[in-house]
Amino acid sequence: MFVVNPFGDSAVHVQLGSEVNEAVFHRVRAFAAWMEAKSDERIGELIPGYLAVTLFIRSGADGSEVARWLAEQGGAFEQALAEAGAGRGRVAEIPVCYGGEYGPDLEYVAGYHGLTTGQVIALHTGTEYLVHMLGFMPGFPYLGGLPLRLATPRLATPRAEVARGSVGIAGSQTGIYPLASPGGWQIIGRTPLRLFDPAGDPPTLLQSGDRIRFIAVGKEEYSQLSGKNKGKKK
C-alpha cells in the first residue's frame, strides 16, 4: 500500500499499510528514512505513526504539488525498500519486578484470563517486543507483540498517579511509564531502569525499531538495580 492524501493545508499523509504488524512497521520506518535522505527543502518535519508517515510542508511550498510528487514516488520507494531489506534493531533486556506493590493489577489480569500470576509472568517475559514508536509522554514505548492471551481492558477509572517505571497492559498493548503520571493501564510490574533522562544523550533509553525482552527479577535485585538508567543491550 502506498496512498498519498493531503492532510490539511500544510501536511501530506502517506499511508503504507492497513494493519499494525512488523512488516508495516518496517515500511513506515524505511519510508521516513528514505524521505529524510532526499533532504527535500519543501518538506519540514516527518512524523511516523503505526501505519503512515505525515510530512509537514514548509511555509511557501505548494502542498498540492508536493502531494502529487509524492504520489509518483511509490515505485521508486518500493524498489529501494526491496534492495535495502528489513534491518533488525538492537535488543534491550528490561528487568521487571512483577506483582505486589510494584504490580497491583497482576492478580486481576490473571483472574480475567483464568491464569495464575506465574503464567501471566511467563507469557509476558516469553515474548520479544518491537518498539513501534515513542509517544504519550517522553520515552513511553508503544510495544507490539503482546500475547493475545494477555490482552486486558484498561481500568474503568484511571489512577491519579502511576509510578515511574510501571509496566502495564491496555487492550492488546503493553508499555512502560517513563515518568510518574495519571494512567489507566493495568499495572503488572515495575522496572528500576530510567527510560527518560533529559540530561542523557539520547534522553530516551529506547528508540523506535528497538526490541525488548522483559526479565523477571525479585525485590532484592530490583533494589540493587534501582537508580541505574541503562538497559542491558546485546
C-alpha positions as CSV (number, residue, x, y, z in Angstrom):
1,M,0.0,0.0,0.0
2,F,1.2,3.5,-0.9
3,V,-1.6,6.0,-0.6
4,V,-1.0,9.8,-0.6
5,N,-3.5,12.3,0.7
6,P,-3.4,16.0,1.7
7,F,-3.6,16.4,5.5
8,G,-4.9,19.9,5.9
9,D,-3.3,22.8,4.2
10,S,0.3,22.2,5.3
11,A,0.8,18.5,5.5
12,V,0.7,15.3,3.4
13,H,-0.3,11.9,4.8
14,V,1.3,8.8,3.2
15,Q,-0.3,5.5,4.3
16,L,1.9,2.5,3.9
17,G,-0.3,-0.3,5.4
18,S,-3.7,-1.2,6.7
19,E,-2.8,-3.4,9.6
20,V,-0.5,-2.9,12.5
21,N,2.3,-5.5,12.2
22,E,6.0,-5.8,11.9
23,A,6.1,-5.7,8.1
24,V,4.2,-2.4,8.0
25,F,6.3,-1.0,10.8
26,H,9.4,-1.6,8.7
27,R,7.7,0.1,5.7
28,V,6.9,3.2,7.7
29,R,10.3,3.4,9.2
30,A,12.0,2.9,5.8
31,F,9.9,5.5,4.1
32,A,10.6,8.1,6.7
33,A,14.4,7.4,6.4
34,W,14.1,7.4,2.6
35,M,12.4,10.8,2.6
36,E,14.9,12.3,5.1
37,A,17.8,11.2,2.9
38,K,16.2,13.2,0.0
39,S,16.5,16.4,2.0
40,D,13.7,18.0,0.0
41,E,13.6,21.7,1.0
42,R,9.8,21.7,0.7
43,I,9.4,19.2,3.5
44,G,10.0,20.0,7.1
45,E,9.2,17.6,9.9
46,L,8.3,13.9,9.3
47,I,6.1,12.1,11.9
48,P,6.0,8.3,11.5
49,G,2.9,6.5,13.0
50,Y,1.7,3.0,13.1
51,L,0.5,2.8,9.5
52,A,1.6,6.1,7.9
53,V,4.1,9.0,7.8
54,T,2.8,12.6,8.0
55,L,5.0,15.1,6.2
56,F,4.7,18.7,7.1
57,I,5.2,21.2,4.3
58,R,7.3,24.3,4.8
59,S,5.8,27.7,4.6
60,G,5.8,28.9,1.0
61,A,5.8,25.5,-0.6
62,D,2.8,24.2,-2.5
63,G,1.3,21.3,-0.6
64,S,-0.8,20.1,-3.5
65,E,2.3,20.0,-5.7
66,V,4.2,18.0,-3.0
67,A,1.3,15.6,-2.7
68,R,1.3,15.0,-6.5
69,W,5.1,14.5,-6.5
70,L,4.9,12.0,-3.6
71,A,2.2,10.0,-5.3
72,E,4.7,9.4,-8.2
73,Q,7.4,8.1,-5.8
74,G,5.7,4.9,-4.9
75,G,7.5,2.7,-7.4
76,A,10.9,4.2,-6.6
77,F,10.3,3.7,-2.8
78,E,9.2,0.0,-3.3
79,Q,12.4,-0.6,-5.3
80,A,14.6,1.0,-2.7
81,L,12.9,-1.0,0.0
82,A,13.3,-4.3,-1.8
83,E,17.0,-3.5,-2.3
84,A,17.7,-2.5,1.3
85,G,15.8,-5.3,3.1
86,A,14.5,-5.0,6.6
87,G,17.0,-4.4,9.4
88,R,16.8,-5.7,12.9
89,G,17.1,-3.2,15.8
90,R,19.1,-3.7,19.0
91,V,17.6,-5.8,21.8
92,A,17.3,-4.4,25.3
93,E,16.6,-6.5,28.4
94,I,14.3,-4.8,30.8
95,P,14.2,-6.1,34.4
96,V,10.8,-6.1,36.0
97,C,9.6,-6.9,39.5
98,Y,6.1,-8.3,39.0
99,G,3.2,-8.2,41.4
100,G,2.8,-6.9,44.9
101,E,3.4,-3.2,45.4
102,Y,5.1,-2.9,42.0
103,G,2.3,-4.7,40.1
104,P,-1.1,-4.1,41.8
105,D,-3.1,-5.3,38.9
106,L,-1.2,-8.6,38.3
107,E,-3.8,-10.7,40.1
108,Y,-6.7,-9.0,38.3
109,V,-5.1,-9.7,34.9
110,A,-4.5,-13.3,35.9
111,G,-8.1,-13.8,37.1
112,Y,-9.5,-12.0,34.0
113,H,-7.9,-14.7,31.8
114,G,-8.2,-17.7,34.1
115,L,-4.4,-17.9,34.6
116,T,-2.1,-18.0,37.6
117,T,0.1,-15.0,38.2
118,G,3.0,-17.2,37.3
119,Q,1.5,-17.9,33.9
120,V,1.0,-14.2,33.3
121,I,4.6,-13.5,34.1
122,A,5.8,-16.4,31.9
123,L,3.7,-15.2,29.0
124,H,4.8,-11.6,29.4
125,T,8.5,-12.4,29.7
126,G,8.4,-15.1,27.0
127,T,7.9,-12.7,24.1
128,E,10.3,-10.3,22.3
129,Y,8.5,-6.9,21.7
130,L,9.1,-4.4,19.0
131,V,9.1,-0.6,19.8
132,H,6.8,0.8,17.2
133,M,7.1,4.4,18.3
134,L,7.5,6.7,21.4
135,G,4.7,8.9,22.4
136,F,2.1,9.9,25.1
137,M,5.0,11.2,27.2
138,P,8.8,11.4,26.6
139,G,10.2,7.9,26.3
140,F,6.9,6.0,26.5
141,P,7.3,2.9,24.2
142,Y,4.4,1.6,22.3
143,L,5.2,-2.1,22.0
144,G,4.0,-4.7,19.5
145,G,4.0,-8.4,20.3
146,L,1.8,-8.8,23.4
147,P,0.4,-12.3,23.5
148,L,-3.4,-12.2,22.8
149,R,-4.0,-14.2,26.0
150,L,-2.9,-11.2,28.0
151,A,-5.0,-8.5,26.2
152,T,-6.9,-6.8,29.0
153,P,-9.2,-3.7,29.1
154,R,-8.0,-0.6,30.7
155,L,-9.0,0.4,34.2
156,A,-12.6,1.7,34.4
157,T,-11.3,4.6,36.4
158,P,-7.7,5.8,35.8
159,R,-5.3,6.2,38.7
160,A,-4.4,9.7,39.7
161,E,-0.7,8.7,39.6
162,V,1.2,5.7,38.2
163,A,4.8,5.3,39.4
164,R,7.7,5.8,37.1
165,G,8.9,2.5,35.6
166,S,5.5,0.9,35.9
167,V,4.8,-1.8,33.3
168,G,1.2,-2.1,32.2
169,I,-1.3,-3.6,29.8
170,A,-4.1,-1.8,28.0
171,G,-6.0,-3.7,25.4
172,S,-3.6,-5.5,23.1
173,Q,-0.6,-3.4,24.0
174,T,2.0,-3.4,26.8
175,G,4.1,-0.4,27.7
176,I,6.3,1.2,30.3
177,Y,5.7,4.5,32.1
178,P,8.9,6.5,31.9
179,L,7.6,9.2,34.3
180,A,5.1,9.3,37.1
181,S,1.7,10.3,35.7
182,P,-2.0,9.6,35.7
183,G,-2.9,6.4,33.8
184,G,-5.4,3.8,33.2
185,W,-3.3,0.8,32.2
186,Q,-3.4,-2.4,34.2
187,I,-0.1,-2.3,36.1
188,I,1.6,-5.7,36.5
189,G,5.1,-4.8,37.5
190,R,7.8,-2.1,37.6
191,T,11.3,-1.7,36.2
192,P,14.0,0.1,38.1
193,L,15.5,1.4,34.9
194,R,15.1,5.1,33.8
195,L,13.6,5.2,30.4
196,F,13.8,9.0,30.2
197,D,16.7,11.2,31.3
198,P,16.6,14.8,30.0
199,A,20.4,15.0,30.6
200,G,21.1,11.8,28.7
201,D,22.3,11.5,25.1
202,P,20.0,10.4,23.8
203,P,17.5,11.3,26.5
204,T,15.4,8.1,25.9
205,L,16.6,4.6,26.7
206,L,14.6,3.1,23.9
207,Q,14.2,4.1,20.2
208,S,11.7,3.2,17.5
209,G,12.9,-0.1,16.0
210,D,14.4,-1.5,19.2
211,R,13.3,-4.8,20.5
212,I,12.9,-5.6,24.2
213,R,12.6,-8.6,26.4
214,F,11.2,-8.3,30.0
215,I,13.2,-10.2,32.6
216,A,11.5,-11.1,35.9
217,V,13.5,-10.1,39.0
218,G,12.9,-10.3,42.7
219,K,12.6,-7.4,45.2
220,E,16.2,-7.7,46.2
221,E,17.6,-7.5,42.7
222,Y,15.1,-4.7,41.9
223,S,16.6,-2.7,44.8
224,Q,20.1,-3.3,43.6
225,L,19.3,-2.1,40.1
226,S,17.4,1.0,41.2
227,G,18.9,4.2,40.1
228,K,20.5,2.8,37.0
229,N,19.4,4.3,33.7
230,K,20.8,1.9,31.1
231,G,19.4,-1.4,30.0
232,K,21.5,-4.4,29.0
233,K,22.0,-4.3,25.3
234,K,23.1,-7.2,23.1
